[in-house]
Amino acid sequence: MRRLRNVKIVATLGPASSDYDTIRALFEAGADVFRLNMSHGTHDDIAARHAIIRKVEEDTGRPIGILADLQGPKLRVGTFAAPVDLAEGQAFRLDLDPADGDATRVCLPHREIFAALEPGATLLVNDGKIRLKVDACGPDFANCTVMVGGTISNRKGVNVPDVVLPLAALSDKDRTDLEFACELGVDWLALSFVQRPEDVIEARELTRGRAAVLSKIEKPAAVKAFPEILAVSDGVMVARGDLGVELPVQAVPPIQKRLVRMCRAAAKPVIVATQMLESMIESPVPTRAEVSDVATAIYEGADAVMLSAESAAGRYPIEAVKTMNNVAISVESDPTYREVIESSRRANRHAVADAIVAAAREVAETMNVKAICCFSQSGTTVSLVARERPRAPILALTPLVTTARRLCLTWGTHCVITDEQYRFKGAVISAVRSVLKYGFAVETDQIVVVAGVPFNVPGTTNILRVAPCEERLIYRSEPE
């Protein structure tokens, strides 16, 4: 079960990775969490892939996380009789007229955009390839000047970087997909185009605890409101695709670094996503720049890095996961990696649990123990230990399979399903047996055990013990 790295790998499933053999091969190559993109495929397709993942989980005996990514409100222009070339400096109008567009105008069927626009605002079309400046606008039109020209055709996407749009993050489709995914039994729900904390709160109310909510940061408004969004989210995805469209591309790297550090300080998992190994959609090897991009996210301390089209629709999905796995192993074995990770550690010691997990890391490093074993119902203890980015492996021991699956996204965790514990002595025995069984230690080693007493009560992390692994010899009469 043991990965030879701490950062997790998220692999998106799609046409290139929808059968049992491929999904199992992706898992064995290093994928820890599988992403189901609700923008593509029917509910039957999604359910079939979900069932295969759970079959792989059963066959391998290791928890696997599943993330359902909601589409979010997609803003698109209407249709054209034929593609149109827009030239720099020409006038172009957006309106609510559903008639086919031409070289002078096109329908933009989103009244809420017109309600929020002001003269001087920028509109980006087709992933930012076309840039329009609003000269005049009203409740049903926007007269623009083409600042950057290009070819525009049917249903190209529209981004509005300068304005917080009065749009809910959940469309009607998203609400239907959310309920379907929760009933199916996914572990994480990714919320697209978040602009404000209220968007996340609404999604949390709809999930009713059935899945953890992960906010995708891909709007300038979300970057501005990030502390408030982070406070109500269970995790974050730095979705650099749309973020790089709506912001100057040179602004994305420092934003990525800042958001990763804030997530780590809050002990909430953060995924770095989009175009990480983009060339591997068609090529069996990545570019050097892509490898460097993946390495940068790992050096920054991200919990996970993600493959999108590379594993969903590319020609080399398994090779892409293997490449990401090998890059992670190489980076984490570099002495500079530990220097960077440890120099960016913040002191977050406001409660007993904070002090316990900090002490666990320090004891583990001082005494060279082989693992930090955390007993957790909700996963909070494990997340706090992971925030410390210890050198010793983290074993997350829990009786709840739902908790184990969610923790598959958290840095450095190796999830083990255990029996429910009621006494600390039994927890120590269970921890020792787990580290021996899975090859984290031998009987001459020591481990650190972190738990909360009374057991099975979330938020009670209050005890730490250094345990010799030979302690299991006392209990040979007990069943293994």
N, C-alpha and C positions, 0 to 999 in steps of 0.2 A: 504493500500500500504506500510505501514511502516515496515521495518525490524528493529529488536531490536539489531542490530550490525552495525559496520561500514565496516569491511572487506567484500569483495564480494566473491561469490562462483561461480566457473565455473564448469559446469557439461558436460562431453562428452556424446554424444548420440551414440547409436549403436544398435545391435540386442536386447539387454535387455531393450531398452528405445526408441522405434521407433513409438509407437502409441500415440494417443491423450491423453488417460487417464493417461498413465505413465508420459508423458512430462508435463502435467498440474500438476500432483502430485509432480514431481520434483521441479517445479516452486513454488508451494505452500509450499513445505518443505524448500525452501530457495535458490534455484538456481537463480542467477541473469543474467548469461550469459550462453548460450549453445554453446558447441564446436562441429563443424562438422569436422570429421577427413577425409581429402581427400585421405588418404592412404587406406581407406576401403570403400567399397560400390561404386555403380555406380552413375552417375550424376542423374539418376532417383531417386535413394534412397536418395541422398542429397537433391534434390528438394522437395521430399515428406516430409522430416523432417523439412525443412525450412518452408514449407507451414503450417505444424502443429504448429510450434512455433508462427508464425504470427497469427494463429487462436487463440491460447492461449492468446497472447497479446491482441487481439481484445476482447476476452471474459472477460478478467480480467481488462481491461482498464489501464494497466501499461506497459510502454516500457520495452522490453526485448532485450538484446544484443545477437548477433550471431557472432561467431568467426569461420572462415574457416581456418583449419590448413593444409597448403600445405605439401606434402610428402617430397620434397627436393630430392637431388641426393642420392640414396641408393647404397652403394658399397657392392657387394656381390661376393663370389667365385662362380665358376661354379658347375657342377654336378659330382657325384661320381657313380661308378657302385654299390657301397655299402658303408655304413658308415665306416670310417677309424679311428683307434685309433692312435694318435700321442704320442710318448714317449719323455720325456725330454732328450735333447741332440742329438736327431736324426736330420738328414738333411731333409729339405723339400723345394720344389721349387714351385714358382708361375710363371706362364707364360701366353701367349696368345693363346696357343693351345686349341681349343674347345673340344678336346677329353675328355671323362670321366676321372676324377682323380683317383688316387690310393694312396698307402702309401708313395709314393715318390714325387708326384706333383699334382697340380690342376690348372685349368684355373682361372685367375683373369682378367675378360674382361674389364679392365679399363686402357688403354694405358697411360692416364694422371698420374696415380699413379706411374708407372714405370719411367716416365719422371721426377718426383719430388723426387723419393727415393734416398737416399745416404746410403753407408755402415754404419752400426751402428743404423739405424732407427728401430723403433719398429712397428710391425703390430699386431693388436688385432683382434681375430676372435671369433665370437659367443658371443657377449657382453663381450669380454675380458676374457672369460674362457680359451682361448688358446692364448699364447703369443709367437710371432716369432721375432727373431732378424735378420736383414738383414746383410749378410756377403759380398755379392757381387751382383751387379745389373747392368742392362743395359736397353735399350729402350723397351725390350720385355720379361724381366725375372727378378726374384729376388731369389737368392739362400739364404736360411735362415737356422738358427738353432732353434729348438724348445726349448724355455726357460721354458714354462709351457705347459704340454701336456693335452690331452683330446680328445674327440670324435668330428670329423668334418664330416659334411654331406652336402647335397645339399643346395646351395644358402645361406650359413650362412653369416651374415654381417661382414664387415671388417672396422675397425677403424684405422686411421693413425694419432696418436696423436702428433708426432714430426715434422710434415711437413704441411705447408700451401699448400693445393692442388690447382692446376690450374683448379678448377671446378667452374662453375657458380652455384649460390645457386638455380637457377631455371632450372629444367630440361624441356624437351619438354612437358612432362605430366603436370608439374607445370604451365607452361604458358597457356595450355589449361584449366586447373582447375581454374587458376586465373581469366581468362576471364569469365568462366562460373559462378564463385562465385560472381564476380562483377555485372554481368548482373542479377543474381538472387536477389541481394540486401543484401549481408551480410554487417556487420558493421566493422568487423576487419578481416584482413588477417594475419595469422601467417606464418612467413618465416623460414623454417627449415635449419639447418646447415649453418647459416651465418658465414662467416669468416672475412669479411672486409666491410667497409661502402659502397663500390661500389655495393655490393650485394643488400643492402637495397635501394639504389638510383635507381637501375634498376627496382626493384619491384614497387617503388613509381611512376616511369614513366609509367609503364604498368597499374597501377590502376587508374591513372588520377583523383585522388581525390574521387573515388567512394567508397573507403573503407580506413580505417586507417590501417597502416602497423605496425605489431608487430614483433620484432626480437626475435627469440629463441636463447638463449645463451647455446650452447651445445658442442662447440669446444674450445680447448685451445687458438686458434688464435683469437676467438671472445672475450675471456676474456682479452687478451693483447690489443686488439683494441677497448675495450668497450667504452671509452669516445667518440671516433669518431663514432662508431655505434649508441650510444645513441643519439648523436646530430642529426642524420638523421632519427631516428625512432619515431613513435608516441607512442609506448609502448614496453615493454620487457617481455619475459617469461624466467625465470631461469629454464631451462629444465634439471633437475638433472640426468636423465637417462643416456644419452650419455656422459654428462659431467663427471659423475662418472666412466664411462668406460675409457675415455681418460685421466683422471687425477687421481692421488691417491685419494681414497675415503675420506681421512682425509682433503684434500684440498677443498672439496666442501662446507662444512659449512661456513668457513670464506669468500669464494668467494660469496656465497649466501648473507651473511650479507652485504658485501661491495657493491654488485650490487643493492640490495634493497635500501640502503641509497643514492646511486648516482642517482637512478631513482627518489626517493622522492625529492632530491634537485633540479632535473630538472623538477619537476611537471609533470612527465610522469608515467602512471600506470605500475605496475610491478606485474606479476603473479608468484607465486612459485608453481612448478608442479612436478609431477612424484612420484609415490609410496607413496602418502601421507596417504592413508588408504588401502594399498594393500591387507591386509588380508581380507578385507570386500568383496573381489571378491567371496569368498567362505564362509565367516563367518558373522553372523549378528552383531557381535561386533568387534571393532578394538583391536589391542594390545595397551598396555599402551605406548609403545615407539612411535607408530604412532600418538596417541593423542598428545604426547609431541612434535612431529615433526610439526604437524599442529599449535600447540600453539606457538612454536618458531617463525614460519613465521609471525604469527599475532603480537607477541611482537615486532618483527623487524620492523613492520609498512608496510608490504606488502599490496598492494591494493586488491589482490585477491589470493585465494588458489584454486587449481584445482583438480578435480577427473577425472581420465582417464578410465582405464578398470573397475574401481569400479562401475561407472554409465553406461558405455557403454556395458559391457558384463558380469558384475557380477550378482550374485543371489539376491543381496540386494541393488539395486540402490537408492531407496528412503530412506532406512535406512542410507546409506552412506552420503547423503545430510543432513539428520536430524542430524547425528552425528557431521558433520562439522559445521553446524549451532549452535548446542549446545555448542561445544567447543569454538566457536567464542564469543558467548554471555558470557560464563563463564570467558574467558580470559579478555574481555573488561570491565567486571565489577570488575576486580581485581585492587585495587589501585596501585599496582606495574606497571600495564600496562600503566597508565597515566604517571607515573614517567619515565618509559623507553622511551615512545613516546616523551614526552616533553624535556627530556634531550638530545635527538638526533635531536632536531629541529635546523636547521641552519638558520642564518640570510641571507636571499636572497632578498635584497632590493636595486635593481639597477634601478627601474623604478617606475612610479606613481602607476601602478597596484600592484606591490609588496608591496608598502607602504599601499595601500588601504586594501588589503586582510589581512595583518598583523594587521592593526588597527581593522578590522572587528572581528578577533579572540579575540583581547585583550578587545574590547568593550563588546563582547558577554560574555566573562568570568567574566569581572568586574561587569557587570550589570545583570548577570544571565538571559540573553534573551533566548528565547526558540528555535530560529532557525536563521540561516544565509541564507537569500534568495538571490540567484545570478541570474541575468538575463544575458543570454549569447546566442550569435549566433553560435559561433564556439566551445564553451566549454572551452576556455582558462581561463576565469575568474573562473569557477568552479574548474578547475584543480589547479589553484593557491591557492584558498581557501582550497582545500583538502590537498595541500602540508603542510599547517599549522597544520593539524590534530587537528581541534578545538574540544572542548567538546560539543558544540551545534551542532545539526543536520544541514546538508547542503541541502537546497532545490535548485535544478537546474531547473530554469524556462526558457523555450525556446519555440519558435514557430516552431522549426524544429525537426521533429520526428527523423531524422537521427542523429542529435546532441544528443538528449535524449538517443537514443539507444547506442551510443558510450560511453556515460558517465556512463552507467550501469556497466562499468568496473572500475570506479574511486572510491576510498575509500570514504565512508561516504555520497555519494550522493543519494538523492531521487529525481527522475526525474519527472517533471510535464510539460505536453504540455500546453502552454498558447496561448492566442491571441497575435498577434504582437503588440508591444507597441511603441508609438511615443512620449509620455510625461512621465516624471518621476512620476508625481502624479498618473497616471494610473498604472504604474508599482507597486507602493506601494500598491494600492488597490488590484491589482491582487495577490500580495504576501500575503497580509493579508487574503484574501479569501482562498488561497491555504492552509495556515497553519491551518486555522480553519476547513476547509473541511476535511483535512486528519489527524486531531487530534494532530498536533504538538504544538498547543497553544490554549488558551481560551481568551476571550475578555479582561481579566484583565492583560494579558501578553504583552510583547514587543518582537519585532523581529528586526534584522539588515537586511537592504536591500542594496545590492551592485549592481551597474550597470554602464554602460558607456553612456555618452551623447556626441554626438548625438546617438540615439538608432539605432540598426540594422547595426552598423558598427563594425566589429571585431577589437579587440585590443584597445578599447577606455575606459577601466575600469578606472573611475575617480571620482566616487561619492559614498558616504556611508551615510545612514540615519538610525537612530534608530526610529522605528515607533510603536506606541501603537496599539494594535489589535482592540481597540474599534473605531478606525478611520473609519471602514467600516460602522458604524451606520449613518455617514453623507451621505452615498450614497445608502440608502435603496431603493430609487426610481429607481436605476439602476438595470437592469436585472442580476440575479445571474449566 
